[in-house]
Amino acid sequence: MSLPYDLVMFDLDGTLIATAPEICDAVNDTLRRFDLVDVSLQQVNDWIGHGTAALLVQALASSGGVSVASVRMSETLPAIAAEFDSHYQRRCGTRSHLYPQVRETLTTLKAQGVKLAVVTNKESRYTQTVLDAHQLMPLLDWVVSGDTLSTKKPDPAGILACLDKFDVARTRALFVGDSSIDVATARNAGVPVWALPYGYNMGHPIEGCGPDRVIADCSALISI
């Protein structure tokens, strides 16, 4: 079987792995430590996309009934972030799970010689932990986390770095994600983008973001 691409890049949260439950656990662990009220899983779902640090700021603002700007300027934010770090490292892998057909699809693509990469806004220390927890690292050729480069998605730098690293033309690459951020990133990089409907798109249907194709699960990548 000859596949129409040499490189497939994936978002992580909401695309390969459902991570919201354990992120929510770590956020609420942190909020309780500072006598703040819990946030809901749905709220966490809607905040995922810009990286864990941004999500924590959103949670603190919501729980405390204050503005995001005031949280970012707070002198206590570094201490709260350190508390969250310990909770999330402990929680990583405890309540997340692979979406259907992820492992099978990655295994098949790798056997076909396709280069596989993750481009995520999640910070590298969490990215590594959750990928290791689900034994995905051996299937990946490279991981670009939110702090690997100087910019994050929707800046196209992560995708462009992958194209350069593997010397793959834009027409032979594909980005797979679950959010408007992912679609915008791919568009900014000039590569095709497919989207999954089950992830974290801030409460909005992915179809409205204009991906090239919406697929039911990752197995569509090997059933062309």
KEPAVO-491455 format. One record per residue: residue number from 1; residue in three letters; x negated, z negated, y of N, C-alpha, C in turn. Coordinates in Angstrom, 1 decimal, padded with zeros to 4 digits, m for minus. Atoms other than C-alpha are relative to their C-alpha. Example, Ala and Ser with C-alpha at 12.3 -4.5 7.8 and 13.67 -1.06 7.14 Angstrom:
<nodes>
NODE    k    r     n.u     n.w     n.v    ca.u    ca.w    ca.v     c.u     c.w     c.v
NODE    1  ALA  m000.9   000.0  m001.2  m012.3  m007.8  m004.5  m000.9   000.0   001.2
NODE    2  SER   000.9   000.0  m001.1  m013.7  m007.1  m001.1   000.8  m000.8   001.1
</nodes>
This chain:
<nodes>
NODE    k    r     n.u     n.w     n.v    ca.u    ca.w    ca.v     c.u     c.w     c.v
NODE    1  MET  m000.8   000.0  m001.2   000.0   000.0   000.0  m000.9   000.0   001.2
NODE    2  SER   000.8  m000.1  m001.2  m001.4   001.0   003.4   000.9  m000.6   001.1
NODE    3  LEU  m000.7   000.7  m001.0  m000.3  m001.3   006.2  m000.3   000.6   001.4
NODE    4  PRO   000.2  m000.7  m001.3   000.1   000.0   009.8  m000.8  m000.8   001.0
NODE    5  TYR   000.7   000.8  m000.9  m002.1  m002.7   011.3  m001.2  m000.6  m000.7
NODE    6  ASP   001.2   000.5   000.6  m005.6  m004.1   010.8  m000.2  m001.5   000.4
NODE    7  LEU   000.0   001.4  m000.5  m005.0  m007.4   012.7   001.4  m000.5   000.3
NODE    8  VAL  m001.3   000.7  m000.3  m002.0  m009.7   012.8  m000.3  m001.3   000.6
NODE    9  MET   000.2   001.3  m000.7  m002.0  m012.6   015.3   001.3  m000.7   000.0
NODE   10  PHE  m001.2   000.8   000.1   000.5  m015.4   015.0   000.0  m001.2   001.0
NODE   11  ASP  m000.2   001.3  m000.6   001.8  m018.1   017.2   000.0  m001.1  m001.1
NODE   12  LEU   000.0   001.1   001.1   001.8  m021.5   015.4   001.3  m000.7   000.0
NODE   13  ASP  m001.2   000.8   000.0   004.6  m023.9   016.4   001.3   000.9   000.1
NODE   14  GLY  m001.3  m000.8  m000.1   008.0  m022.3   015.6  m000.2   001.3  m000.6
NODE   15  THR   000.2  m001.3   000.6   006.4  m019.3   014.0  m000.5  m000.1  m001.5
NODE   16  LEU   000.5   000.3   001.4   004.3  m020.4   011.0   000.4  m001.4  m000.5
NODE   17  ILE  m000.3   001.4   000.4   005.1  m024.1   011.0   001.0  m000.6   000.9
NODE   18  ALA  m001.0   000.8  m000.7   008.1  m026.2   012.0  m000.6  m001.3   000.3
NODE   19  THR   000.7   001.2  m000.4   006.4  m029.0   013.9   000.8  m000.9   000.8
NODE   20  ALA  m000.8   000.9  m001.0   009.1  m030.4   016.2   000.3  m001.4  m000.5
NODE   21  PRO  m000.3   001.4   000.5   010.1  m033.4   014.0  m001.1  m000.9   000.2
NODE   22  GLU   001.1   001.0  m000.1   006.6  m034.9   013.9  m000.5  m000.1   001.4
NODE   23  ILE   000.3   000.1  m001.4   005.9  m034.1   017.5   001.0  m001.0   000.7
NODE   24  CYS  m001.0   000.9  m000.5   009.2  m035.9   018.4  m000.4  m001.4  m000.4
NODE   25  ASP   000.4   001.3   000.4   008.1  m038.8   016.3  m001.2  m000.6   000.8
NODE   26  ALA   001.2   000.5  m000.8   004.7  m039.1   018.1   000.4  m000.2   001.4
NODE   27  VAL  m000.5   000.2  m001.4   006.4  m038.7   021.5   000.7  m001.3   000.1
NODE   28  ASN  m000.7   001.2  m000.1   008.8  m041.5   020.8  m000.8  m001.2  m000.4
NODE   29  ASP   001.0   001.1   000.2   006.1  m043.7   019.3  m000.6  m000.4   001.3
NODE   30  THR   000.7   000.2  m001.3   004.4  m043.3   022.7   000.9  m000.6   001.0
NODE   31  LEU  m001.0   000.5  m001.0   007.5  m043.9   024.8   000.3  m001.4  m000.3
NODE   32  ARG  m000.3   001.4   000.3   008.3  m047.1   023.0  m001.1  m000.9   000.3
NODE   33  ARG   001.2   000.8  m000.4   004.8  m048.4   023.5   000.0  m000.4   001.5
NODE   34  PHE  m000.1   000.3  m001.4   005.5  m048.2   027.2   001.4  m000.3   000.5
NODE   35  ASP  m001.3   000.5  m000.3   009.0  m049.5   027.0   000.9   001.1   000.7
NODE   36  LEU  m000.8  m001.1  m000.4   010.6  m046.1   027.7   001.0   000.4  m001.1
NODE   37  VAL  m001.0  m000.4   000.9   013.7  m044.7   026.1  m000.4   001.3  m000.8
NODE   38  ASP   000.3  m001.2   000.9   013.5  m042.1   023.2   000.5   001.2   000.6
NODE   39  VAL  m000.6  m001.4  m000.3   014.0  m038.4   023.7   000.5   000.5  m001.3
NODE   40  SER  m000.6  m000.5   001.2   015.9  m036.3   021.3  m000.8   001.2  m000.6
NODE   41  LEU   000.7  m001.1   000.6   014.6  m033.7   018.8   000.4   001.3   000.7
NODE   42  GLN  m000.3  m001.2  m000.7   016.5  m031.0   020.6  m000.7   000.2   001.3
NODE   43  GLN   000.9   000.0  m001.3   014.7  m031.9   023.9  m001.4   000.5  m000.4
NODE   44  VAL   001.4  m000.4   000.4   011.4  m031.6   022.1   000.0   001.4  m000.4
NODE   45  ASN   000.0  m001.4   000.4   012.4  m028.3   020.6  m000.1   000.9   001.2
NODE   46  ASP  m000.1  m000.8  m001.2   013.1  m027.0   024.1  m001.2  m000.1   000.9
NODE   47  TRP   001.2   000.2  m000.8   009.8  m028.3   025.5  m001.2   000.6  m000.6
NODE   48  ILE   001.2  m000.6   000.7   007.5  m026.7   022.9  m000.3   001.4   000.6
NODE   49  GLY   000.4  m001.4  m000.4   005.5  m023.7   024.0  m001.2   000.0   001.0
NODE   50  HIS   001.1   000.0  m001.0   003.1  m024.7   026.8  m001.1  m000.9  m000.4
NODE   51  GLY   001.0   001.0   000.4   001.0  m027.1   024.8   000.5  m001.4   000.0
NODE   52  THR  m000.5   001.4   000.2   001.3  m030.7   023.8  m000.1  m000.9   001.3
NODE   53  ALA   000.2   000.8  m001.2   000.0  m032.1   027.1   001.2   000.2   001.0
NODE   54  ALA  m001.2  m000.3  m000.9   002.8  m030.3   029.1   001.3  m000.6  m000.6
NODE   55  LEU  m001.2   000.5   000.7   005.4  m031.4   026.5   000.1  m001.5   000.3
NODE   56  LEU   000.0   001.5  m000.3   004.3  m035.1   027.0   000.5  m000.3   001.4
NODE   57  VAL  m000.4   000.2  m001.4   004.7  m034.8   030.7   001.5   000.2   000.2
NODE   58  GLN  m001.4  m000.2  m000.1   008.2  m033.4   030.3   000.8  m001.2  m000.6
NODE   59  ALA  m000.6   001.1   000.7   009.1  m036.2   027.9   000.0  m001.3   000.9
NODE   60  LEU   000.2   001.2  m000.9   007.8  m038.9   030.3   001.0   000.1   001.2
NODE   61  ALA  m000.9  m000.2  m001.2   009.8  m037.4   033.2   001.4  m000.2  m000.4
NODE   62  SER  m001.4   000.1   000.4   013.0  m037.2   031.2   000.3  m001.5  m000.3
NODE   63  SER  m000.2   001.4   000.4   012.6  m040.7   029.7   000.1  m000.9   001.2
NODE   64  GLY   000.1   000.9  m001.2   011.7  m042.3   033.0   000.9   000.4   001.1
NODE   65  GLY  m000.9  m000.4  m001.1   014.2  m040.4   035.1  m000.8   000.4   001.3
NODE   66  VAL   000.8  m000.4  m001.1   011.4  m039.1   037.4  m000.3   001.5  m000.1
NODE   67  SER   000.4  m001.4   000.0   010.0  m035.7   038.4  m001.2   000.2  m000.8
NODE   68  VAL   001.2  m000.4   000.7   007.4  m033.8   036.4  m001.2  m000.2   000.9
NODE   69  ALA   001.2   000.1  m000.9   005.2  m033.7   039.5  m000.4  m001.5   000.2
NODE   70  SER   000.4   001.4  m000.1   005.3  m037.5   039.8  m000.7  m000.5  m001.2
NODE   71  VAL   000.7   000.4   001.2   004.3  m037.9   036.2  m001.5   000.5   000.0
NODE   72  ARG   001.3  m000.6   000.0   001.4  m035.5   036.6  m001.0  m000.8   001.0
NODE   73  MET   000.9   000.8  m001.0   000.1  m037.6   039.6  m000.2  m001.4  m000.3
NODE   74  SER   000.0   001.4   000.3   000.6  m040.9   037.9  m001.4  m000.4  m000.5
NODE   75  GLU   001.3   000.5   000.4  m002.5  m043.0   037.4   000.0  m000.5  m001.4
NODE   76  THR  m000.1   000.5   001.3  m001.2  m044.2   034.1   000.1   001.1  m001.1
NODE   77  LEU  m000.1  m001.1   000.9  m000.9  m040.7   032.6  m001.2   000.1  m001.0
NODE   78  PRO   001.1  m000.1   001.0  m004.4  m040.7   031.0   000.1  m001.0  m001.1
NODE   79  ALA  m000.2   001.0   001.0  m003.7  m043.9   029.2   001.1   000.3  m001.0
NODE   80  ILE  m001.2  m000.4   000.8  m000.3  m042.7   028.0  m000.4   001.2  m000.9
NODE   81  ALA   000.4  m001.1   000.8  m001.9  m039.4   026.8  m000.9  m000.4  m001.1
NODE   82  ALA   000.9   000.5   001.0  m004.6  m041.3   024.9   000.9  m000.7  m001.1
NODE   83  GLU  m000.9   000.6   001.0  m001.8  m043.3   023.2   000.7   001.1  m000.8
NODE   84  PHE  m000.6  m001.1   000.7   000.0  m040.1   022.3  m000.9   000.7  m001.0
NODE   85  ASP   001.0  m000.7   000.9  m003.1  m038.6   020.9  m000.2  m000.7  m001.3
NODE   86  SER   000.2   000.7   001.2  m003.5  m041.4   018.4   001.3   000.1  m000.9
NODE   87  HIS  m001.3  m000.1   000.8   000.2  m041.2   017.3   000.1   001.4  m000.6
NODE   88  TYR  m000.2  m001.4   000.5   000.2  m037.4   017.0  m001.0   000.3  m001.1
NODE   89  GLN   001.0  m000.2   001.1  m003.0  m037.3   015.0   000.5  m000.6  m001.3
NODE   90  ARG  m000.5   000.7   001.2  m001.4  m039.8   012.6   001.2   000.7  m000.5
NODE   91  ARG  m001.3  m000.6   000.4   001.9  m037.9   012.5  m000.2   001.4  m000.5
NODE   92  CYS   000.2  m001.4   000.4   000.4  m034.4   012.0   000.1   000.2  m001.5
NODE   93  GLY  m000.2  m000.3   001.4   001.6  m033.0   008.7   001.0  m000.9  m000.8
NODE   94  THR  m000.9   000.9   000.7   004.0  m035.8   007.9   001.5   000.5  m000.1
NODE   95  ARG  m001.4  m000.5   000.1   007.3  m034.1   008.8   000.1   001.5   000.5
NODE   96  SER   000.0  m001.4  m000.2   006.3  m030.5   009.5   000.0   000.7  m001.3
NODE   97  HIS   000.0  m000.8   001.2   006.7  m027.7   007.0  m000.1   001.5   000.4
NODE   98  LEU   000.1  m001.5  m000.2   005.9  m024.0   006.6   001.4   000.6   000.0
NODE   99  TYR  m001.2  m000.8   000.1   008.7  m021.6   007.3   000.0   000.9  m001.2
NODE  100  PRO   000.0  m000.9   001.2   009.9  m019.4   004.4  m000.9   001.2   000.1
NODE  101  GLN   000.8  m001.2   000.2   007.5  m016.8   003.2  m001.3   000.1   000.7
NODE  102  VAL   001.3   000.0  m000.8   004.6  m017.8   005.4  m001.2   000.1  m000.9
NODE  103  ARG   001.2   000.0   000.9   002.1  m018.6   002.7  m000.1   001.2  m000.8
NODE  104  GLU   000.0  m001.2   000.9   003.1  m015.7   000.5  m000.4   001.2   000.9
NODE  105  THR   000.3  m001.1  m000.8   002.9  m013.3   003.4  m001.5   000.0   000.5
NODE  106  LEU   001.4   000.1  m000.4  m000.5  m014.5   004.7  m000.9   000.3  m001.2
NODE  107  THR   000.8  m000.2   001.2  m001.9  m014.4   001.2   000.0   001.5  m000.3
NODE  108  THR  m000.1  m001.4   000.3  m000.7  m010.8   000.7  m000.7   000.8   001.0
NODE  109  LEU   000.7  m000.7  m001.1  m002.0  m009.6   004.1  m001.5  m000.1  m000.2
NODE  110  LYS   001.5   000.2   000.1  m005.4  m011.2   003.5  m000.5   000.8  m001.2
NODE  111  ALA   000.4  m000.8   001.2  m005.6  m009.5   000.0  m000.1   001.5   000.4
NODE  112  GLN   000.0  m001.4  m000.4  m004.9  m006.2   001.8  m001.1   000.3   001.0
NODE  113  GLY   001.1  m000.2  m000.9  m007.8  m006.7   004.1   000.3  m000.1   001.5
NODE  114  VAL  m000.4   000.2  m001.4  m005.8  m007.5   007.2  m000.6  m001.2   000.6
NODE  115  LYS   000.5   001.2  m000.7  m007.5  m009.8   009.7   001.1  m000.8   000.5
NODE  116  LEU  m001.0   000.9  m000.4  m005.4  m012.9   010.5  m000.5  m001.0   000.9
NODE  117  ALA   000.4   001.0  m001.1  m005.5  m015.1   013.6   001.2  m000.7   000.4
NODE  118  VAL  m001.1   000.8  m000.7  m003.5  m017.8   015.2  m000.4  m000.1   001.5
NODE  119  VAL   000.2   000.2  m001.4  m003.2  m017.8   019.0   001.1  m000.9   000.5
NODE  120  THR  m001.0   001.0  m000.4  m001.5  m021.0   020.2  m000.4  m000.7   001.2
NODE  121  ASN   000.3   000.9  m001.2  m001.2  m023.2   023.3  m000.2  m001.4  m000.4
NODE  122  LYS   000.3   001.4   000.5  m001.6  m026.3   021.1  m001.4  m000.3   000.1
NODE  123  GLU   001.4   000.4  m000.1  m004.8  m028.2   021.7  m000.7   000.1  m001.3
NODE  124  SER   000.7  m000.3   001.2  m007.5  m027.5   019.2   000.0  m001.2  m001.0
NODE  125  ARG   000.1   001.1   001.0  m007.7  m031.0   017.7   001.3  m000.2  m000.8
NODE  126  TYR  m001.2   000.1   000.7  m004.0  m030.9   016.8   000.2   001.3  m000.9
NODE  127  THR  m000.1  m001.3   000.8  m004.1  m027.2   015.7  m000.7  m000.2  m001.3
NODE  128  GLN   000.8   000.2   001.3  m006.9  m028.0   013.2   000.7  m000.9  m000.9
NODE  129  THR  m000.6   001.0   000.9  m005.1  m031.1   011.9   001.2   000.6  m000.7
NODE  130  VAL  m001.2  m000.4   000.6  m001.8  m029.4   011.3  m000.2   001.2  m001.0
NODE  131  LEU   000.3  m001.1   000.9  m003.3  m026.2   009.8  m000.7  m000.5  m001.3
NODE  132  ASP   000.6   000.6   001.2  m005.4  m028.3   007.4   001.0  m000.7  m000.8
NODE  133  ALA  m001.0   000.7   000.7  m002.4  m030.4   006.5   000.8   000.9  m000.9
NODE  134  HIS  m000.8  m000.9   000.7  m000.6  m027.3   005.3  m000.9   001.1  m000.7
NODE  135  GLN   001.0  m000.9   000.7  m003.8  m025.6   003.8   000.1   001.5   000.4
NODE  136  LEU   000.0  m001.4  m000.5  m003.6  m022.5   006.0  m001.3   000.5   000.4
NODE  137  MET   001.2  m000.4  m000.5  m007.1  m022.5   007.3  m000.8   001.0  m000.9
NODE  138  PRO   000.7  m001.0   000.8  m008.6  m020.6   004.3   000.6   001.4   000.1
NODE  139  LEU  m000.7  m001.3  m000.2  m006.1  m017.8   005.0  m000.3   000.7   001.3
NODE  140  LEU   000.2  m000.5  m001.3  m007.1  m017.4   008.6  m001.4   000.4   000.3
NODE  141  ASP   001.3  m000.4  m000.4  m010.0  m015.5   010.1  m000.5  m000.6   001.3
NODE  142  TRP   000.3   000.6  m001.3  m009.9  m017.1   013.5   001.2  m000.7   000.6
NODE  143  VAL  m001.1   000.7  m000.6  m007.9  m019.6   015.5  m000.4  m000.2   001.5
NODE  144  VAL   000.2   000.1  m001.4  m007.6  m019.5   019.3   001.1  m001.1   000.5
NODE  145  SER  m000.9   001.1  m000.5  m006.1  m022.8   020.6   000.1   000.0   001.5
NODE  146  GLY  m000.3   000.0  m001.4  m004.9  m023.8   024.0  m001.2  m000.4   000.8
NODE  147  ASP   001.2   000.4  m000.8  m008.3  m025.2   025.0  m001.2   000.8  m000.5
NODE  148  THR   001.1  m000.8   000.4  m010.5  m022.6   023.3  m000.6   000.9   001.1
NODE  149  LEU   000.3  m000.8  m001.2  m010.5  m020.4   026.4   000.4  m000.7   001.3
NODE  150  SER  m000.3   000.6  m001.3  m010.1  m021.1   030.1   001.5   000.2   000.4
NODE  151  THR  m001.4  m000.2  m000.3  m006.5  m019.9   030.1   000.8   000.0  m001.3
NODE  152  LYS  m001.0   000.0   001.2  m003.4  m020.1   027.8   001.0   001.1   000.1
NODE  153  LYS  m001.1  m000.9  m000.1  m000.6  m017.9   026.9   001.0  m000.4   001.1
NODE  154  PRO  m000.1  m001.5   000.3   001.1  m015.9   028.5  m001.2   000.8   000.5
NODE  155  ASP   001.2  m000.8  m000.3  m002.4  m015.0   029.8  m000.4   000.7  m001.3
NODE  156  PRO   000.3  m000.7   001.3  m003.5  m012.3   027.3  m001.4  m000.3  m000.5
NODE  157  ALA   001.4   000.1   000.4  m007.0  m013.6   027.0  m000.2  m000.3  m001.5
NODE  158  GLY   000.2   000.3   001.4  m006.5  m015.0   023.5   000.2   001.2  m000.9
NODE  159  ILE  m000.2  m001.3   000.8  m005.1  m011.7   022.1  m001.2   000.9   000.2
NODE  160  LEU   001.1  m000.9  m000.3  m007.8  m009.7   023.9  m001.3  m000.5  m000.7
NODE  161  ALA   001.2   000.5   000.7  m010.5  m012.0   022.4   000.0   000.3  m001.4
NODE  162  CYS  m000.2  m000.3   001.4  m009.1  m011.4   018.9  m000.3   001.5  m000.2
NODE  163  LEU   000.2  m001.4   000.1  m009.1  m007.6   019.5  m001.5   000.3   000.1
NODE  164  ASP   001.4  m000.3  m000.2  m012.7  m007.7   020.7  m000.8  m000.6  m001.2
NODE  165  LYS   000.8   000.7   001.1  m013.9  m010.1   017.9   000.1   000.9  m001.3
NODE  166  PHE  m000.2  m000.7   001.3  m012.5  m007.9   015.1  m000.1   001.6   000.3
NODE  167  ASP   000.1  m001.5  m000.4  m013.0  m004.5   017.0   001.2   000.8  m000.5
NODE  168  VAL  m001.2  m000.7   000.4  m009.4  m003.5   016.5   000.7   000.5   001.2
NODE  169  ALA  m000.7  m000.7  m001.1  m007.5  m001.1   018.7   001.4  m000.7   000.2
NODE  170  ARG  m001.3   000.6  m000.3  m004.3  m002.3   020.4   001.1   000.6  m000.9
NODE  171  THR  m001.0  m000.7   000.8  m002.3   000.2   018.4   000.0  m000.4  m001.5
NODE  172  ARG   000.2   000.4   001.4  m003.6  m001.3   015.1   000.2  m001.5  m000.1
NODE  173  ALA  m000.2   001.5   000.0  m002.7  m004.9   016.0   001.4  m000.3   000.3
NODE  174  LEU  m001.4   000.5  m000.1   000.5  m006.9   016.0  m000.1  m001.5   000.3
NODE  175  PHE  m000.2   001.4  m000.2   001.5  m010.2   017.5   001.4  m000.5  m000.4
NODE  176  VAL  m001.3   000.6   000.5   004.2  m012.4   015.9   000.2  m001.4   000.6
NODE  177  GLY  m000.3   001.2  m000.6   005.8  m015.2   017.7   001.5  m000.4   000.0
NODE  178  ASP  m001.4   000.5   000.1   009.0  m017.1   018.4   000.6  m000.2   001.4
NODE  179  SER  m000.4   000.4  m001.3   009.3  m017.4   022.2  m000.2   001.0   001.1
NODE  180  SER   000.3  m000.9  m001.2   009.4  m015.7   025.6  m001.4   000.0   000.4
NODE  181  ILE   001.4   000.1  m000.3   005.9  m016.9   026.1  m000.8   000.9  m000.9
NODE  182  ASP   000.7  m000.9   000.9   004.7  m015.0   023.0   000.3   001.5   000.3
NODE  183  VAL  m000.3  m001.4  m000.4   006.5  m011.8   024.0  m000.7   000.4   001.3
NODE  184  ALA   000.7  m000.3  m001.2   005.1  m012.0   027.5  m001.5   000.2  m000.2
NODE  185  THR   001.4  m000.1   000.3   001.6  m012.6   026.1  m000.4   001.3  m000.6
NODE  186  ALA   000.2  m001.3   000.6   001.8  m009.6   023.9   000.1   001.2   000.9
NODE  187  ARG  m000.2  m001.1  m001.0   003.1  m007.4   026.6  m001.1   000.0   001.0
NODE  188  ASN   001.1   000.1  m001.0   000.4  m008.6   029.0  m001.3   000.6  m000.7
NODE  189  ALA   001.2  m000.5   000.7  m002.2  m007.6   026.3   000.2   001.4  m000.5
NODE  190  GLY  m000.3  m001.3   000.4  m000.5  m004.3   025.5   000.0   000.2  m001.5
NODE  191  VAL  m000.1  m000.2   001.5   000.1  m004.9   021.8   001.5  m000.2  m000.4
NODE  192  PRO  m001.3   000.2   000.5   003.3  m004.7   019.8   000.3  m001.4  m000.3
NODE  193  VAL  m000.3   001.3   000.3   005.2  m007.9   019.3   001.3  m000.1  m000.8
NODE  194  TRP  m001.2   000.3   000.8   007.7  m009.0   016.6   000.3  m001.5   000.2
NODE  195  ALA  m000.4   001.4  m000.3   009.7  m012.2   017.0   000.9  m000.6  m001.1
NODE  196  LEU  m000.8   000.8   001.0   011.3  m014.8   014.7   001.1  m000.7   000.7
NODE  197  PRO  m001.1   000.6  m000.8   014.7  m016.2   015.6   000.2  m001.5  m000.2
NODE  198  TYR  m000.3   001.4   000.3   014.3  m019.7   014.2  m000.9  m001.0   000.7
NODE  199  GLY   001.0   000.9  m000.5   011.6  m021.1   016.3   000.4  m000.7   001.3
NODE  200  TYR  m000.2   000.8  m001.2   011.3  m022.8   019.7  m000.1   000.9   001.3
NODE  201  ASN  m000.1  m000.9  m001.2   012.4  m020.6   022.6   000.7  m000.6   001.2
NODE  202  MET  m000.6   000.7  m001.2   013.5  m023.2   025.1   001.5   000.1   000.0
NODE  203  GLY  m001.5   000.0   000.1   017.1  m023.0   023.9   000.6   001.4   000.2
NODE  204  HIS  m000.6  m001.4  m000.2   017.5  m019.2   024.4  m000.2   000.9  m001.2
NODE  205  PRO   000.1  m001.0   001.1   018.1  m016.4   021.9  m001.3   000.8   000.2
NODE  206  ILE   001.3  m000.8  m000.1   014.8  m014.6   021.2   000.3   001.5   000.3
NODE  207  GLU  m000.3  m001.4  m000.2   016.6  m011.2   021.3   000.0   000.3   001.5
NODE  208  GLY   000.0  m000.3  m001.4   016.9  m011.6   025.1  m001.3   000.2   000.6
NODE  209  CYS   001.3  m000.1  m000.5   013.2  m011.6   025.5  m000.6   001.4  m000.2
NODE  210  GLY   000.5  m001.3   000.2   012.8  m008.0   024.4  m001.2   000.3  m000.9
NODE  211  PRO   001.1  m000.3   000.9   010.4  m008.1   021.5   000.3   001.4  m000.6
NODE  212  ASP  m000.1  m001.3   000.7   009.8  m004.8   019.6   000.9  m000.1  m001.2
NODE  213  ARG  m000.8   000.2   001.2   011.5  m006.2   016.6   000.3  m001.5  m000.2
NODE  214  VAL  m000.3   001.3   000.5   013.3  m009.4   015.5   000.1   000.0  m001.5
NODE  215  ILE   000.0   000.0   001.5   012.6  m010.3   011.9   000.5  m001.3  m000.5
NODE  216  ALA  m000.6   001.2   000.6   014.3  m012.8   009.6  m001.0  m001.0  m000.4
NODE  217  ASP   001.1   000.9   000.3   011.0  m014.2   008.3  m001.2   000.9  m000.2
NODE  218  CYS   001.3  m000.7   000.0   007.4  m013.3   007.9  m000.2   001.1  m001.1
NODE  219  SER   000.2  m001.0   001.1   007.9  m011.2   004.7   000.3   001.4   000.5
NODE  220  ALA  m000.2  m001.4  m000.5   009.0  m008.3   006.9  m001.3   000.6   000.3
NODE  221  LEU   001.3  m000.5  m000.3   005.3  m007.9   007.7  m000.5   000.8  m001.2
NODE  222  ILE   000.5  m000.7   001.2   004.7  m006.7   004.1   001.0   000.8  m000.7
NODE  223  SER  m001.0  m000.9   000.6   007.9  m004.8   003.4   000.4   001.1   000.9
NODE  224  ILE  m000.2  m001.1  m000.9   007.5  m002.0   005.9   000.2   001.3  m000.8
</nodes>
